[in-house]
């Protein structure tokens, strides 16, 4: 799954945290946890957890924290 997001120019460099959670709210994987410059960015989740194991098909959520602004969206992993 490719997750795309943008950091506004007026924000300057912003701390970004992007995490994937299962339907029960347990953390599956942290994709990004770093400061990034303004502009468009993307991250790819390959369907694996923090230990490299394949996650089962189902409903997942990703949480994006951009310097204090939070956004969450749903995604479906089909195996």
C-alpha positions as CSV (number, residue, x, y, z in Angstrom):
1,X,0.0,0.0,0.0
2,X,1.4,3.4,-1.0
3,X,0.5,6.2,1.4
4,X,1.0,9.7,0.1
5,X,1.0,12.9,2.1
6,X,2.1,16.5,1.8
7,X,3.8,18.9,4.3
8,X,2.9,22.5,3.7
9,X,5.7,24.9,2.8
10,X,4.8,27.3,5.7
11,X,5.3,24.4,8.2
12,X,9.0,24.2,7.5
13,X,10.7,20.9,8.4
14,X,8.1,18.9,10.4
15,X,8.3,15.8,12.6
16,X,6.4,13.0,10.8
17,X,5.2,9.7,12.3
18,X,3.4,7.2,10.2
19,X,2.2,4.0,11.9
20,X,0.0,1.1,10.8
21,X,-2.5,-0.5,13.3
22,X,-4.7,-3.6,13.1
23,X,-8.4,-3.4,13.6
24,X,-8.1,-3.8,17.4
25,X,-5.7,-0.8,17.6
26,X,-2.5,-2.8,18.1
27,X,0.6,-1.3,16.4
28,X,1.7,-3.4,13.4
29,X,4.5,-1.3,12.0
30,X,6.1,2.1,12.2
31,X,6.8,3.3,8.6
32,X,8.2,6.7,9.3
33,X,9.4,8.5,12.5
34,X,11.6,11.4,11.4
35,X,11.7,15.0,10.5
36,X,11.0,15.8,6.9
37,X,11.1,18.9,4.7
38,X,8.0,20.5,3.1
39,X,6.6,18.9,-0.1
40,X,5.0,15.7,-1.2
41,X,6.1,12.4,0.3
42,X,5.1,8.8,0.2
43,X,5.7,5.6,2.1
44,X,5.0,2.0,1.2
45,X,3.8,-0.7,3.5
46,X,4.7,-4.1,2.2
47,X,2.1,-5.9,4.4
48,X,4.7,-7.0,7.0
49,X,4.9,-6.3,10.7
50,X,7.9,-4.9,12.7
51,X,9.5,-8.4,12.7
52,X,9.2,-9.0,9.0
53,X,6.3,-11.4,9.3
54,X,3.4,-11.2,6.8
55,X,0.3,-9.6,8.3
56,X,-2.9,-11.4,7.6
57,X,-5.4,-10.0,5.2
58,X,-8.0,-7.7,6.7
59,X,-8.8,-4.1,7.8
60,X,-6.0,-1.9,9.0
61,X,-5.6,1.8,9.9
62,X,-2.8,4.1,9.5
63,X,-2.1,7.1,11.7
64,X,-0.2,10.1,10.4
65,X,1.1,12.7,12.8
66,X,2.5,15.8,11.0
67,X,3.9,18.0,13.7
68,X,0.9,17.8,16.0
69,X,-1.8,17.5,13.2
70,X,-3.2,14.0,13.2
71,X,-4.9,12.1,10.5
72,X,-6.1,8.5,10.3
73,X,-7.4,6.5,7.4
74,X,-8.5,2.9,6.8
75,X,-6.9,0.5,4.4
76,X,-7.7,-3.1,3.4
77,X,-5.0,-5.7,2.9
78,X,-6.0,-8.4,0.6
79,X,-4.1,-11.7,0.5
